[in-house]
Amino acid sequence: MITPSINEKRLVRLFCDLAQITSLSGKEGAVARRLSILLRFMGAEIHLDDAGEKIGGETGNLIARFAGTGPGEPFLLCAHMDTVGPADNVRPRIHKDRVTSDGRTILGADCKAGIAIILETLKTLEESRIPHPPIEAVFTVSEEMALLGAKYLDYSKIKARYGLIFDNERPLECVITEAPAANKMDIRVYGIAAHSGVAPERGISAIKVVSKAIAAMKLGRIDFQTTANIGFITGGNAINIIPPLVEMQGEVRSHAPAKLNKQTSHMENCFKRAVRNTSIKVKGKTLKPSYEFLVERKFPGLAISRTNPVLKLIGLNMKELGMKMKTFASGGGTDANIMYGHGIEAPILATGMREVHTTNEYLELKDFFNCARLAVKIVGAAAGKQI
C-alpha cells in the first residue's frame, strides 16, 4: 500500500482548535458538540450514550459510525475527550517541530492529539478513496477519572472486536499491548474518641493504629509486575480529641492476577494485625479499634497476544514507514483495559504527546504526523482481512 498523503496543516489546525476547547473530566459537552458537527458533516451516524447521566457529566460517550467502502468486520478507533487541568484558556503555540501551550496550562495533547488523528484518518480515507471496513469511532468521557466513560460505554452499540486506541506518550514505534489490572481500596479505621488532655487513656487513636499498619506495609514498587500505594488519608476532629476515625484510599496494580490478590491481602492483613494488637481497658472492659477494608476492581488487565491481527498490521505497516514495532507493557490503565474486558482487543498507538499532565506538555509533530499515516494504512489494510 502506498503511504497515504495526509494533510499536515489541516491536522495541526484541527488539533489546535480542539485544544482550545476546555473539556475537563465531566465537562466534555462543548468538545462533544464540536465533534458531532464535524462527524455528521463527514457522513457519520452519531450516537451519544447515557454515560454522562450515570457519572454526573455534561455528555455521554460519542459513537460515530461510518459505512464500509470495502470488505471486512467493523474496526474501532478510540480516543478520550477529557483532559486534566489547568486547562482554562489553552493557547497552543506552533513551533517548527512541536506544538506547546503558552506555559500556563496543559496543552491537551492527551488525548486531543488522538482525536485529531482519528478525524484526519477518516478524511484521508475518504479523499484518497481507500477502501476500508465499517468504522466505529468512539470518543469517551472521563477517562482521566478512573476510566469512567469506558466503564459506562453502551457496548450494545459497538460491534467491533478489534481496533486501535490513541493514548500513548512513548515514541511511535512503541505499541502498548499490556497493562495491569488494578484494585481500588476504601479503608476506614475506627478508634475511640476521648479528650486528649483530660482522659487520653480512655481513647484509641485511629491515626496511631493506621500508622502501625502503614509502617508494616509494602508499598511502591513491589516487583517488576506489581505496584501499591496509599494515596489519600484524612482523619481527626480537633487537636484536643483522640481521633476516632481515619479514612484512606489506595490501590494495587499488577500484570499478574495472583500477585494483585496477594498484595491486596497483604495490605488488609496489615490493618488486621494493627487492630488486633491494639486495645485499652476502661472500667474493667477491654475496648479495641475496628476497620473496614472495601475492595473494588478499578479496571481489568490488558494482555493482547502477539498473534493479534491488528498488531500484525501495525508491524507490517510500520516497516513500510521505516520503523520497527516494539511492544510494551504499561504501568497505567487506559480505555483499552475496560474494552478488553468487553472482548475488544485494541493495541494503543503513540500520538506524539509528551510530558502529559504538566504545563510542559507538548506534541511532537513527527510522531503526530506519522501516527496519522500509520492509522490510515492500518485501517485500509484491514479491509478484507480476517479480523
C-alpha positions in Angstrom: 0.0 0.0 0.0 1.3 3.4 -0.9 2.0 5.7 2.0 -1.1 8.0 2.2 -0.7 11.7 1.8 -2.3 13.2 5.0 -2.9 17.0 5.2 -0.4 18.0 7.8 -1.6 21.7 8.0 -5.2 20.6 8.4 -4.2 18.1 11.1 -2.3 20.7 13.2 -5.1 23.2 12.7 -7.7 20.7 13.9 -5.6 19.8 16.9 -5.1 23.4 17.9 -8.9 24.1 17.5 -9.7 21.2 19.7 -7.0 22.0 22.3 -8.7 25.4 22.9 -12.0 23.9 23.9 -12.0 23.3 27.6 -13.0 19.7 28.4 -12.1 18.7 31.9 -13.4 15.3 33.0 -17.2 15.5 33.3 -17.3 18.8 31.3 -16.8 17.5 27.8 -20.1 18.9 26.4 -18.5 21.6 24.2 -16.0 19.3 22.6 -18.6 16.6 22.1 -20.9 19.1 20.3 -18.0 20.2 18.1 -17.1 16.7 17.2 -20.7 15.8 16.5 -20.9 18.6 13.9 -17.7 17.6 12.2 -18.5 13.9 12.1 -22.1 14.5 10.8 -20.6 16.7 8.0 -18.3 13.8 7.2 -21.3 11.5 6.8 -21.2 9.6 10.2 -24.2 8.2 12.0 -23.9 9.7 15.5 -25.0 8.3 18.9 -24.5 9.7 22.4 -24.9 7.2 25.1 -26.1 7.8 28.7 -22.7 7.5 30.4 -22.9 11.2 31.3 -26.1 10.7 33.2 -24.6 7.8 35.1 -21.5 9.7 36.2 -22.9 13.2 36.6 -21.2 14.6 33.5 -22.3 17.0 30.8 -22.4 14.4 28.0 -22.1 10.8 27.3 -19.6 8.9 25.1 -19.8 9.9 21.4 -20.1 7.0 19.0 -19.7 7.7 15.2 -20.3 5.0 12.6 -19.1 5.1 9.0 -20.3 2.6 6.5 -17.6 0.4 4.9 -16.4 1.1 1.4 -14.7 -2.3 1.3 -15.0 -5.7 2.9 -14.1 -6.5 6.5 -15.5 -6.6 10.0 -16.2 -3.3 11.9 -13.0 -1.6 13.1 -12.7 0.6 16.2 -10.9 3.9 16.5 -10.9 5.4 20.0 -9.6 8.4 22.0 -10.9 10.2 25.0 -12.3 13.7 25.1 -11.4 14.8 28.6 -8.2 16.4 29.9 -6.7 17.2 33.2 -6.1 20.8 34.4 -5.1 23.5 34.4 -7.0 23.8 31.1 -8.7 27.2 31.0 -7.8 29.3 28.0 -5.3 26.9 26.4 -3.2 28.8 23.9 -1.4 26.5 21.5 1.9 27.7 20.2 3.1 26.1 16.9 6.9 25.6 16.6 9.0 24.0 13.9 8.9 20.5 15.4 6.3 20.7 18.1 3.2 22.3 19.5 3.2 23.7 23.1 0.9 25.6 25.3 1.9 29.1 26.5 3.2 27.5 29.7 0.3 28.5 31.9 -1.8 25.4 31.1 -1.6 21.9 29.9 -1.8 21.5 26.1 -4.3 18.7 25.9 -2.4 16.5 23.5 -3.6 13.8 26.0 -5.8 13.0 24.3 -6.9 15.6 21.7 -3.9 14.5 19.5 -5.6 11.1 19.3 -9.0 12.7 18.4 -7.3 14.8 15.6 -5.6 11.7 14.2 -8.9 9.8 14.1 -10.6 12.7 12.2 -7.7 13.1 9.8 -7.6 9.3 9.2 -11.3 9.4 8.3 -10.8 12.4 6.0 -7.8 10.8 4.2 -9.6 7.5 3.7 -12.4 9.4 2.0 -10.3 11.8 -0.1 -7.9 9.1 -1.2 -10.8 6.7 -1.9 -9.0 4.0 0.1 -11.4 1.0 0.7 -12.0 0.4 4.4 -14.2 -1.8 6.6 -17.1 -0.3 8.6 -15.5 2.1 11.2 -16.8 2.8 14.7 -15.1 5.9 16.1 -15.6 6.2 19.8 -14.7 9.3 21.8 -15.0 8.6 25.6 -15.6 10.9 28.6 -13.9 10.9 32.0 -11.0 8.7 31.0 -8.9 10.6 33.5 -11.3 9.8 36.2 -10.7 6.0 36.6 -11.8 5.3 33.0 -15.5 6.0 33.9 -16.6 6.8 30.3 -15.3 3.4 29.0 -16.9 1.7 32.1 -20.3 3.0 31.2 -20.0 2.9 27.5 -23.1 1.4 25.8 -21.3 -1.7 24.4 -24.6 -2.8 22.7 -23.8 -0.1 20.1 -20.2 -1.4 19.5 -19.8 -4.3 17.0 -16.0 -4.1 16.5 -13.9 -6.7 18.2 -10.6 -5.2 17.1 -9.2 -1.7 16.6 -6.8 1.0 17.7 -6.7 3.3 20.7 -4.7 6.5 20.6 -3.4 7.3 24.1 0.3 6.6 24.4 3.2 9.0 25.0 6.1 6.8 24.1 7.9 7.0 20.7 5.6 5.9 17.8 7.5 2.5 17.4 6.4 1.6 21.0 3.0 0.0 21.0 1.3 -0.8 24.3 -0.2 -4.3 24.4 -0.2 -5.0 28.1 -1.4 -3.0 31.2 -2.1 -4.0 34.7 -5.3 -4.8 36.4 -6.0 -2.5 39.4 -7.8 -2.8 42.7 -9.1 0.3 44.5 -9.3 0.2 48.3 -11.6 2.3 50.5 -10.4 1.9 54.1 -11.8 3.1 57.4 -10.2 2.6 60.8 -12.3 3.3 63.8 -10.7 4.3 67.1 -12.4 5.7 70.3 -12.7 9.4 70.9 -11.6 10.9 74.2 -10.4 14.3 75.5 -6.7 14.3 74.8 -5.9 16.4 77.9 -8.4 15.2 80.4 -8.6 11.4 79.7 -6.3 10.3 76.8 -6.1 6.8 78.3 -9.8 6.3 77.5 -9.3 6.8 73.8 -7.8 4.9 71.0 -6.2 7.0 68.3 -7.2 5.8 64.8 -4.2 7.7 63.5 -1.9 5.6 65.7 -3.5 2.4 64.5 -3.1 3.4 60.9 0.5 4.4 61.4 1.3 0.9 62.7 -0.5 -0.6 59.7 1.3 1.5 57.1 4.7 1.1 58.8 4.4 -2.6 58.2 3.1 -2.4 54.7 5.0 -3.0 51.4 4.3 0.0 49.2 5.7 1.4 45.9 7.4 -1.0 43.5 6.6 -4.4 44.9 8.2 -6.3 41.9 8.5 -5.9 38.1 4.8 -6.6 37.7 3.2 -5.0 40.8 2.9 -1.6 42.5 0.9 -0.4 45.5 0.0 2.9 47.0 -1.9 4.6 49.8 -2.8 7.9 48.1 -5.3 9.6 50.3 -5.6 9.9 54.1 -7.9 12.1 56.2 -8.9 11.9 59.8 -9.2 13.6 63.2 -11.6 16.2 64.5 -9.6 18.6 66.6 -6.2 18.7 68.3 -7.7 18.1 71.7 -9.6 15.0 70.7 -8.2 11.5 70.3 -9.0 10.8 66.6 -11.8 8.3 66.3 -11.8 7.8 62.6 -9.3 7.8 59.7 -10.3 7.3 56.1 -8.0 6.2 53.3 -7.9 5.3 49.7 -5.3 3.1 48.0 -4.7 0.9 45.0 -2.7 -2.1 43.9 -1.8 -2.7 40.2 -0.3 -5.9 38.8 0.0 -7.7 35.5 -0.3 -11.0 37.4 -3.8 -11.7 38.9 -2.3 -13.8 41.7 0.1 -11.0 42.7 -2.7 -8.5 42.6 -4.7 -10.6 45.1 -1.6 -11.3 47.2 -0.7 -7.7 47.6 -4.3 -6.6 48.3 -4.5 -9.3 51.0 -1.1 -8.2 52.5 -2.4 -4.6 52.8 -5.6 -5.7 54.6 -3.6 -8.0 56.9 -1.5 -5.1 58.0 -4.7 -3.3 59.2 -6.0 -6.5 60.7 -2.8 -7.0 62.8 -2.6 -3.4 63.8 -6.2 -3.5 65.1 -5.7 -6.9 66.8 -2.6 -5.7 68.6 -4.3 -2.5 70.0 -6.6 -2.3 73.0 -7.4 -0.4 76.2 -9.2 -1.1 79.4 -11.9 1.2 80.6 -13.8 0.4 83.8 -12.8 -3.2 83.5 -13.8 -3.6 79.9 -11.4 -4.2 77.1 -12.0 -1.9 74.1 -10.5 -2.4 70.7 -10.4 -0.4 67.4 -12.0 -1.8 64.2 -11.6 -1.4 60.5 -13.4 -1.7 57.1 -11.5 -2.7 54.0 -13.5 -2.5 50.8 -12.0 -3.6 47.5 -13.3 -2.7 44.1 -11.8 -3.8 40.7 -10.8 -0.4 39.3 -10.1 -1.9 35.8 -9.2 -5.3 34.4 -5.8 -6.1 32.9 -4.8 -5.8 29.3 -2.9 -8.6 27.6 -3.0 -8.5 23.8 -1.4 -11.5 22.2 1.4 -11.2 19.7 -0.9 -13.1 17.3 -3.5 -10.3 17.4 -4.3 -9.4 13.7 -4.2 -5.7 14.3 -0.8 -6.0 15.9 0.4 -7.8 12.8 -0.9 -4.9 10.6 0.8 -2.4 12.8 4.2 -4.2 12.5 3.9 -4.6 8.7 2.9 -1.0 8.1 5.4 0.4 10.4 8.1 -1.4 8.4 6.8 0.3 5.3 7.3 3.6 7.1 10.8 2.7 8.0 10.1 1.8 11.6 10.4 -1.4 13.7 7.5 -2.1 16.1 8.3 -2.7 19.7 5.6 -3.9 22.1 5.5 -2.6 25.7 3.8 -3.2 29.0 2.4 0.0 30.6 2.0 0.6 34.3 -1.1 2.7 33.8 -4.6 1.9 32.7 -6.4 3.2 29.6 -9.8 2.7 27.9 -8.1 -0.3 26.3 -8.3 -2.1 29.7 -12.0 -1.7 30.0 -12.7 -2.5 26.4 -10.5 -5.6 26.6 -12.8 -6.8 29.4 -15.7 -6.5 27.0 -14.0 -8.6 24.3 -12.4 -5.7 22.3 -8.7 -6.0 21.5 -7.2 -2.7 20.6 -3.4 -2.0 20.8 -2.5 1.5 22.0 -0.7 3.7 19.5 1.5 6.7 20.4 0.4 10.1 19.1 3.4 12.3 19.8 2.2 13.6 23.1 4.9 14.2 25.6 5.2 15.3 29.3 1.4 14.9 29.7 -0.4 16.2 32.8 2.0 19.0 33.2 2.3 22.6 31.9 5.4 21.4 30.0 3.2 19.1 27.8 4.0 19.3 24.1 3.1 17.5 20.9 6.0 16.2 18.8 4.9 16.7 15.2 7.0 14.0 13.6 5.3 11.2 15.5 1.9 13.0 15.3 2.0 13.0 11.5 3.4 9.5 11.2 0.8 8.2 13.6 -1.9 9.5 11.2 -0.2 8.0 8.2 0.1 4.7 10.0 -3.6 4.7 11.1 -4.7 5.3 7.5 -2.6 2.4 6.3 -3.8 0.0 9.0 -7.5 0.8 8.5 -7.1 0.4 4.8 -5.2 -2.8 5.2 -8.0 -4.1 7.4 -10.4 -4.2 4.5 -10.8 -7.8 3.6 -8.6 -9.1 6.4 -9.9 -11.8 8.7 -10.0 -9.7 11.9 
